[in-house]
Amino acid sequence: MDQIRQILDQIKFAAIEVPKIQIKDIIEIFIIGFLIYRLISWIKDTRAWTLFKGLLVIFIMWAIALFFQLNTILWILTNTVSVGIIAIIIVFQPELRRALEQLGRGGLLSSLLTLEDYRDRQQERISVQSVEAVIRAVEEMAQRKVGALIAIEQDVKLGEYERTGIMIDAEISSQLLLNIFEDKTPLHDGAVIIRDNRIAAATCYLPLTDSLEISKELGTRHRAALGLSEVSDSIIIVVSEETGKISVASGGNLVRNVNREYLKSQLTYVPKKKIDKKRLVLWKGRKKHE
């Protein structure tokens, strides 16, 4: 008991001095918060989002190692991050340049203090009706030997490729897809990107694969489909203009000459996207296609 009393006597219950918050502190918090929001908003529309989540895991591990004084792990993580920052700047140089351009073009006053109500729901990336519409269009284009390239976005965002094309933001229908890829029409060249059960854009340029194992008889559409599947989790459908055969690329693999059942199974497998519950958005940028 005496030891406990001595410890309690040493504790001084003095009034805690609360620091004064000035206007410049509020402005500083506002600016930092806005920049963080703009950075996250940009990253979520690019393939850098997956890398960002990986860096977040490393940061959490670093914080745990620092808290428990795990010196060896702390040394490894610190040196890994130092080298990783340089690698990120080199690999994602185009994305970083676009991010600075978007930051310069973005409006500040029009994106403040907006309350949005997000209901707890599952948003379909592509519905059953849309799957049937895509399959009908693909089969008809295959019969007529009309070249086509369709990418269905999943977790990895395709915003950087969407910006290379023409924004559409239309409901998915077989007639619209047929009109887009019809020969000698303004939108037939390039890829169509499908996002959240809508046709987001057309005439988009996709990255070509560097693989030397791809068959020489395959053209640019197949190389673009395989290239996008190597850097994202998208499902890409290709219709050959020469043979009319249908191919599907996903996970860095290209399956050629697929039938209706295989195509439907691949599209039906596309999972739904979780939408968060109601939350407060302090800064709201412009929606796409507005």
LUMVODO-98165 format. One line per field, with one value per residue (C-alpha): residue number from 1; x, y, z. Coordinates in nm, 2 decimals, always signed. Example, Ala and Ser with C-alpha at 12.3 -4.5 7.8 and 13.67 -1.06 7.14 Angstrom:
<atoms>
num (1; 2)
east (+1.23; +1.37)
north (-0.45; -0.11)
up (+0.78; +0.71)
</atoms>
This chain:
<atoms>
num (1; 2; 3; 4; 5; 6; 7; 8; 9; 10; 11; 12; 13; 14; 15; 16; 17; 18; 19; 20; 21; 22; 23; 24; 25; 26; 27; 28; 29; 30; 31; 32; 33; 34; 35; 36; 37; 38; 39; 40; 41; 42; 43; 44; 45; 46; 47; 48; 49; 50; 51; 52; 53; 54; 55; 56; 57; 58; 59; 60; 61; 62; 63; 64; 65; 66; 67; 68; 69; 70; 71; 72; 73; 74; 75; 76; 77; 78; 79; 80; 81; 82; 83; 84; 85; 86; 87; 88; 89; 90; 91; 92; 93; 94; 95; 96; 97; 98; 99; 100; 101; 102; 103; 104; 105; 106; 107; 108; 109; 110; 111; 112; 113; 114; 115; 116; 117; 118; 119; 120; 121; 122; 123; 124; 125; 126; 127; 128; 129; 130; 131; 132; 133; 134; 135; 136; 137; 138; 139; 140; 141; 142; 143; 144; 145; 146; 147; 148; 149; 150; 151; 152; 153; 154; 155; 156; 157; 158; 159; 160; 161; 162; 163; 164; 165; 166; 167; 168; 169; 170; 171; 172; 173; 174; 175; 176; 177; 178; 179; 180; 181; 182; 183; 184; 185; 186; 187; 188; 189; 190; 191; 192; 193; 194; 195; 196; 197; 198; 199; 200; 201; 202; 203; 204; 205; 206; 207; 208; 209; 210; 211; 212; 213; 214; 215; 216; 217; 218; 219; 220; 221; 222; 223; 224; 225; 226; 227; 228; 229; 230; 231; 232; 233; 234; 235; 236; 237; 238; 239; 240; 241; 242; 243; 244; 245; 246; 247; 248; 249; 250; 251; 252; 253; 254; 255; 256; 257; 258; 259; 260; 261; 262; 263; 264; 265; 266; 267; 268; 269; 270; 271; 272; 273; 274; 275; 276; 277; 278; 279; 280; 281; 282; 283; 284; 285; 286; 287; 288; 289; 290)
east (+0.00; +0.28; +0.43; +0.10; +0.06; +0.41; +0.32; +0.00; +0.18; +0.42; +0.14; +0.04; -0.31; -0.24; -0.47; -0.38; -0.31; -0.51; -0.32; -0.49; -0.62; -0.58; -0.72; -0.40; -0.41; -0.76; -0.65; -0.35; -0.57; -0.81; -0.53; -0.37; -0.71; -0.80; -0.47; -0.50; -0.85; -0.75; -0.46; -0.68; -0.95; -0.69; -0.53; -0.86; -0.91; -0.57; -0.38; -0.18; -0.47; -0.35; +0.00; -0.13; -0.30; +0.02; +0.21; -0.06; +0.01; +0.38; +0.31; +0.10; +0.38; +0.63; +0.42; +0.38; +0.76; +0.82; +0.58; +0.73; +1.09; +1.15; +1.47; +1.56; +1.21; +1.22; +1.55; +1.43; +1.10; +1.28; +1.53; +1.26; +1.05; +1.34; +1.41; +1.04; +0.97; +1.23; +1.09; +0.73; +0.84; +1.00; +0.73; +0.43; +0.58; +0.29; +0.03; +0.20; +0.21; -0.16; -0.23; -0.06; -0.25; -0.58; -0.49; -0.43; -0.76; -0.97; -1.21; -1.19; -1.51; -1.73; -1.62; -1.66; -1.88; -2.12; -2.32; -2.39; -2.61; -2.47; -2.71; -2.57; -2.61; -2.44; -2.38; -2.35; -2.05; -2.25; -2.61; -2.75; -2.94; -2.61; -2.43; -2.69; -2.66; -2.29; -2.30; -2.56; -2.35; -2.03; -2.19; -2.34; -2.01; -1.83; -2.07; -2.02; -1.64; -1.65; -1.35; -1.43; -1.25; -1.45; -1.30; -1.51; -1.36; -1.33; -1.13; -0.83; -0.96; -0.91; -0.95; -0.61; -0.72; -1.07; -0.93; -0.77; -1.11; -1.45; -1.68; -2.02; -2.18; -2.47; -2.67; -2.54; -2.73; -2.64; -2.75; -2.52; -2.22; -2.29; -2.31; -1.99; -1.78; -1.95; -1.68; -1.61; -1.79; -1.61; -1.60; -1.51; -1.13; -1.01; -1.17; -1.49; -1.47; -1.76; -1.78; -2.06; -2.30; -2.26; -2.06; -1.81; -1.61; -1.51; -1.21; -0.98; -0.62; -0.50; -0.14; +0.01; +0.17; +0.54; +0.51; +0.71; +0.50; +0.19; +0.11; +0.23; -0.11; -0.28; -0.33; -0.32; -0.66; -0.54; -0.21; -0.40; -0.64; -0.35; -0.16; -0.45; -0.51; -0.14; -0.18; -0.53; -0.80; -1.03; -1.20; -1.14; -1.34; -1.19; -1.36; -1.12; -1.18; -1.01; -1.15; -1.45; -1.33; -1.40; -1.12; -1.12; -0.82; -0.79; -0.51; -0.24; -0.39; -0.57; -0.82; -0.91; -1.21; -1.44; -1.81; -2.12; -2.11; -1.75; -1.81; -2.12; -1.94; -1.66; -1.90; -2.13; -1.84; -1.77; -1.84; -2.05; -1.90; -1.96; -2.09; -2.02; -2.29; -2.39; -2.09; -2.00; -1.80; -1.61; -1.49; -1.68; -1.52; -1.71; -1.85; -1.72; -1.89; -2.04)
north (+0.00; +0.24; +0.19; +0.26; +0.58; +0.69; +0.63; +0.82; +1.11; +1.14; +1.18; +1.54; +1.60; +1.94; +2.09; +2.00; +2.30; +2.29; +2.45; +2.74; +2.68; +2.97; +3.04; +2.95; +2.60; +2.55; +2.66; +2.42; +2.13; +2.21; +2.23; +1.90; +1.72; +1.85; +1.74; +1.39; +1.36; +1.47; +1.22; +0.93; +1.02; +1.01; +0.69; +0.50; +0.56; +0.41; +0.08; +0.25; +0.19; -0.17; -0.05; +0.21; -0.06; -0.26; +0.05; +0.09; -0.26; -0.19; +0.13; -0.06; -0.32; -0.04; +0.12; -0.21; -0.28; +0.07; +0.03; -0.30; -0.20; -0.48; -0.33; -0.58; -0.57; -0.19; -0.16; -0.39; -0.19; +0.15; +0.05; -0.11; +0.20; +0.42; +0.22; +0.17; +0.55; +0.59; +0.29; +0.43; +0.77; +0.59; +0.34; +0.57; +0.88; +0.93; +0.88; +1.14; +1.39; +1.34; +1.38; +1.72; +1.83; +1.72; +1.90; +2.22; +2.19; +2.09; +2.34; +2.40; +2.60; +2.36; +2.06; +2.16; +2.02; +1.79; +1.53; +1.22; +0.93; +0.59; +0.32; -0.02; -0.22; -0.43; -0.26; -0.49; -0.45; -0.62; -0.75; -1.06; -0.86; -0.68; -1.02; -1.14; -0.81; -0.84; -1.20; -1.13; -0.85; -1.05; -1.35; -1.13; -0.95; -1.29; -1.41; -1.09; -1.08; -0.74; -0.67; -0.58; -0.52; -0.50; -0.47; -0.52; -0.34; -0.51; -0.40; -0.24; +0.09; +0.16; +0.54; +0.61; +0.41; +0.55; +0.90; +0.80; +0.74; +0.91; +0.92; +0.76; +0.66; +0.47; +0.16; -0.17; -0.29; -0.52; -0.26; +0.01; -0.23; -0.33; +0.04; +0.12; -0.15; -0.12; -0.07; +0.29; +0.45; +0.71; +0.48; +0.14; +0.17; +0.10; -0.07; -0.03; -0.01; -0.13; -0.01; -0.05; -0.20; +0.08; +0.15; +0.41; +0.49; +0.38; +0.41; +0.36; +0.26; -0.03; -0.14; -0.40; -0.71; -0.75; -1.13; -1.31; -1.63; -1.48; -1.63; -1.42; -1.46; -1.26; -0.89; -0.57; -0.63; -0.96; -0.81; -0.52; -0.76; -0.97; -0.66; -0.52; -0.85; -0.85; -0.52; -0.55; -0.80; -0.70; -0.95; -0.86; -1.00; -1.00; -1.06; -1.13; -0.93; -1.19; -1.52; -1.41; -1.61; -1.50; -1.49; -1.40; -1.26; -1.25; -1.29; -1.27; -1.56; -1.56; -1.83; -1.84; -1.96; -1.98; -2.07; -1.91; -2.12; -2.03; -1.66; -1.65; -1.83; -1.57; -1.27; -1.42; -1.48; -1.10; -1.02; -0.74; -0.42; -0.33; +0.03; +0.17; +0.28; +0.64; +0.87; +1.24; +1.36; +1.68; +1.74; +1.62; +1.65; +1.64; +1.31; +1.15; +1.24; +1.56)
up (+0.00; +0.08; -0.26; -0.42; -0.22; -0.32; -0.69; -0.66; -0.48; -0.77; -1.01; -1.06; -1.17; -1.31; -1.56; -1.91; -2.12; -2.44; -2.73; -2.89; -3.24; -3.47; -3.81; -3.98; -3.82; -3.96; -4.31; -4.28; -4.19; -4.47; -4.73; -4.62; -4.61; -4.96; -5.11; -4.95; -5.09; -5.44; -5.43; -5.32; -5.58; -5.86; -5.74; -5.73; -6.10; -6.20; -6.17; -5.89; -5.65; -5.60; -5.53; -5.29; -5.08; -5.08; -4.95; -4.68; -4.56; -4.54; -4.35; -4.09; -4.06; -4.01; -3.74; -3.55; -3.58; -3.44; -3.15; -3.04; -3.12; -3.38; -3.50; -3.77; -3.93; -3.89; -4.07; -4.36; -4.40; -4.39; -4.66; -4.87; -4.86; -4.95; -5.27; -5.34; -5.35; -5.63; -5.82; -5.79; -5.93; -6.23; -6.30; -6.25; -6.41; -6.66; -6.39; -6.16; -6.45; -6.51; -6.14; -6.13; -6.44; -6.28; -5.96; -6.16; -6.35; -6.05; -5.90; -5.53; -5.45; -5.64; -5.45; -5.08; -4.80; -4.98; -4.79; -4.98; -4.88; -4.99; -4.90; -4.81; -5.13; -5.39; -5.72; -6.02; -6.24; -6.52; -6.49; -6.63; -6.90; -6.99; -7.01; -7.26; -7.46; -7.48; -7.59; -7.86; -7.99; -7.98; -8.16; -8.43; -8.49; -8.50; -8.77; -8.98; -8.90; -8.74; -8.52; -8.16; -7.83; -7.51; -7.16; -6.84; -6.55; -6.21; -5.90; -6.09; -6.23; -6.60; -6.58; -6.74; -7.05; -7.05; -7.08; -7.42; -7.57; -7.60; -7.30; -7.36; -7.03; -7.18; -7.09; -7.23; -7.54; -7.82; -8.08; -7.93; -7.93; -8.29; -8.40; -8.21; -8.38; -8.72; -8.99; -9.11; -8.81; -8.59; -8.28; -8.43; -8.38; -8.02; -7.72; -7.53; -7.15; -6.94; -6.58; -6.33; -6.58; -6.83; -7.14; -7.00; -7.31; -7.66; -7.89; -7.59; -7.63; -7.43; -7.35; -7.58; -7.43; -7.46; -7.45; -7.73; -7.69; -7.85; -8.19; -8.49; -8.65; -8.38; -8.44; -8.24; -8.07; -7.92; -7.81; -7.65; -7.47; -7.34; -7.24; -7.04; -6.87; -6.76; -6.57; -6.44; -6.34; -6.62; -6.85; -7.22; -7.51; -7.86; -8.19; -8.48; -8.79; -9.01; -8.88; -8.67; -8.38; -8.02; -7.76; -7.39; -7.20; -6.82; -6.57; -6.84; -7.03; -7.37; -7.45; -7.82; -8.01; -7.71; -7.73; -7.58; -7.26; -7.18; -7.25; -7.04; -6.75; -6.76; -6.76; -6.50; -6.26; -6.25; -5.88; -5.75; -5.62; -5.25; -5.19; -4.85; -4.61; -4.56; -4.51; -4.51; -4.80; -4.72; -5.07; -5.38; -5.72; -6.04; -6.15; -6.46; -6.79; -6.65)
</atoms>
